[in-house]
Amino acid sequence: MTIQKEKAQEGTHIKKIIAIMSGKGGVGKSSITSLMAISLQNKGYKVGIMDADITGPSIPKIFGINNERAFSNGQAILPVETSSGIEVMSLNLLVKEEDDPVVWRGPMISGTAKRFFTDVEWGELDFLLIDMPPGTGDVPLTIMQSLPVDGVVVVSSPQDLVKLIVKKSVNMAKMMDIAIYGIVENMSYFICPNCNEKHYIFGKGKVQEVAEEMGVDVIDYLPIDHEFVSLCDEGKVELYGKIEFGRCEEFAKKIEEKVGGNKL
């Protein structure tokens, strides 16, 4: 049975919609979504982030816009723009206080995630990145079935559970007939500031082995970076693109190679 895809607001034109997902929490999925956004924005693309993790939204905090609020123009909800021009929609931009709990049942959560696409005036975007909640439950299923997602990027970490985690995400995307752009292994290693050597704190990951087995590509192996983590915590993640321009540029090139990129 073919499910009709939802349409965006009139006047919204999005070239590519990418879902960033993981089979479990705690792998830094929102951080990688943010890094993708600032890296692509630095390359001249117009980027938006849809924070679909309704019960645990973190994107506004990472970008330092958690005290901002999204408003309606009478016809649609207007996303909040970050300092570098990235458009963001998140439940934290709609609730009275950012620490208010979201005590909702599944259908309401899924419906809200869908409305972040249908009821928001995104305008002209090269990329809309969807920061998915962890796992393969109601919200990821609703988004993959109902929204015109072009492909997914799977985020993992080097721990032993990686094989099961990645397989769940990849198999779900295949079931939904959605392209898999590849896997990003986060927290892959740590570079010692004193000796400049790589240290595999969690052990050498098995992502390459799993990727070959599943027939997908590895996009990148990203290190544990104290500067990046600190800037995320401080709501200043966009400064990372200026501090580590080379790394962001390299990451953006790898994303471009996998997903394609045509500036508006």
N, C-alpha and C positions, 0 to 999 in steps of 0.2 A: 504494500500500500504506500503510495506516494503522498507525503505530507506537504501541503502548500507552504512555501517559505513566506515569512512575514516581510512586509515592505517597509522601508524607511520613510521618514517624513518627506513631504514634498520639498524640494530644494536641497535635500541631502544627496551627496554623491560620494560614495566610498569605493575606491579602486580595489582594495584588497582587505578582507577581514581575516585576521589570524587569531585563533584561540590558543592561549598558552596554558597547558594543563599538566597535571601530575597525578599519578595513581595514589599518592599519599601527601599529607601535609608536612611542613618542616623542611622542605628542600629549597626554599627561597624562590618560589614561583613568582611572587609579587615583585621581588627584587629584580629578577630576570626580566619581567615584563617592563619594569621601569628602565632598566638598562637598555633594552631593545628600543624603547620609546626615545630616550635621550640620544642614543647612538644614531637612529634614523633621522631624528629631528636635526641633529648637527650636520647631517649630510644634505639637508635641504628639503626633506620630505615633510609634509603636513601630517601630523600624527594625532590620534585620539586614543584614549584608554577607557574601556568600559569595565568597571570593577564589578564583576559578576559574583564575587564572594560576598553574598548578601549578609551573612551572619558574622563574617570576620573581615570586613573591609579594611584595607591598610594603605591603599594607593594615595588617598588625600594626605595622610600623615607623612608618607615618604616624600611627597612633593611640597609639603608645608602649606597646603591649602585647606587643612582640616577645620579652620575657623570660618571658611567661606561657606556660602550656601547657594545652591542652584535655585533658580526661579523660573516661572513660566511666563511666556509672553502672551498668554491667552490661547495660544494654539499648540505650543510645544514647550518642553522643558529645555532650558538653555544650559549647556555644560559649563563648568567652571574652567577657566583658562589658567595654566601655570605661568610662571614668569618667562619661560622660553616659548610659550604659545601652544603647548600641548593641551588638548581639550580632554577633560575628565568628567565622567559621571560615576557616582558612587552613592550608596545609601547614606553614607556619612555626610554627604552634602545636602541631604534632605531632612534628616532628623534634627530635633531641637538641640540635643547635646550629643557629641560624638561618642560618648561612652554609654549612651542609652542602649540596653540590650534589645536584640531583635528576637522576640519570642513568638515566632510564626511557624505554622505548619508548612509542609513541603509545597503544596500547590500555590500558596501565596508567595513563597520565596521564588519559585520558578516563574510565576507570572510577573513578578517585579523585575527579575533579570531580563525577561523578554521585552518588557516595556522600556527598559533602558536603551533598547535599540529602536523600537517602534515610536516611542513618544518623545524622543530627544532630537532636537535640531542640530545634527552633527555638521551640517554644511559640507564643504569640499575637503575630503581627506584622501591622502594617498594610502594610509594604513589606519585601520581601527584594530587595536590590540584588545582582546578580551581576556582579562585576568580571571580564569576559571576557579571555582572552589575546588579543593582537593577531592580526589576520588572519581567515581564514575556513576554518581547518583542522579537525582532528579534534575538539578540545574544543568550539569553538563549534557545530559540527555536532551533536555528541552532546547538548549542553545544549538546543539548539533542538528536536531531535527527541524527546528523552527526558523533559525536564522541562516542567511546565505553565507555560511562560513566557507572560506576558500581552502583553508588548511590549518593544521595544528603544529605547534612546536611543543615537544614533550620535555619537561624539566626533570632531571633526576639528580641524585647524589651518589657518591662512590660506595655507600654501604652495601652489605651483602644482599639486602632485600631488593636491590635494583632490578634484578631480572624479573621478579614478580610485578614490581611497580610499573616498569616500562611496558611489559607485555600487556598489562591491563589497559593502559592508555592507548597503546598502538592498536590493540584488538578492537577497542571501542571505536576508534576513528575509522578503522577498516569496515566495521559493521555499519557505520553511518555513511560509508562511501565518501569519506572526506580525505583529501590528500594529507600525507604526513611529510612535513618539510624536513623534519629531523629531530635529533635529541641534543639538548644542551646539558652537559654534566656540570653542575654547580658544586662549589667547594671541593673541586677536584684535587687541589694541592695548595701548599703554602710556600711562598718564596721568602726565605730568611733574609731580613734586611742586612744582616751582618756578613753572611757568607754567600748570599745570592743563589743558594742552592734550592732546588725544589724538594719539599718534604711532603710525602703523601700521608697526612695525618690519619685519614680514615682507611688507609690502604689503597693500593692501585685499583681503580674502578673497573667494573666489568661491562661498561657501557658499549665499548667497541664490539665485544663478543656478542652481546645481546643484539646490537644493531645489525650485525652481519646475519645473525640467526633470523631476525625479523624482516630483513630486507630493507632496512632504512638507513639513513645517513646520520653521522654525528656532525652537528654543526660546529660545536666548539667545546673546549674544556676550560672552564673558568676557575680562577684561583680564589682562595679565601683572601679577601682584601679588606684590611681593617679600615682604610680610608673610606671605601665605598659603604661599608656597614655603618660607620659613624655618620656619614652624610645622610644616609637613609633614616637613621634614628633622629637626626636633627631636622629633618624635613628639607634638606638642601641637596637632594640627589642631583639636581641639574648642574651643580658646581663640579660634579665629577667629570662631566664631559669636557670641562675646561682644564681641570687638573690632569686628567688622563686622556687627553684628546687622541693620542695614538692608539691606545687600547680600544677606545670607543669606535674610532674609525675602522680599525681592523674587524671588530665585532660586527659593525654595520655592513661591511663588505661581505662577510660570511653569510649574514642574513639575506642580503641582496642576492647573492649567488643562488640561494635555496628558494627564495619566495619570488624573486623578480622585483624590479622596481622601475616605475615610470613616474616621474614627477608630474604633478598637475600643471 
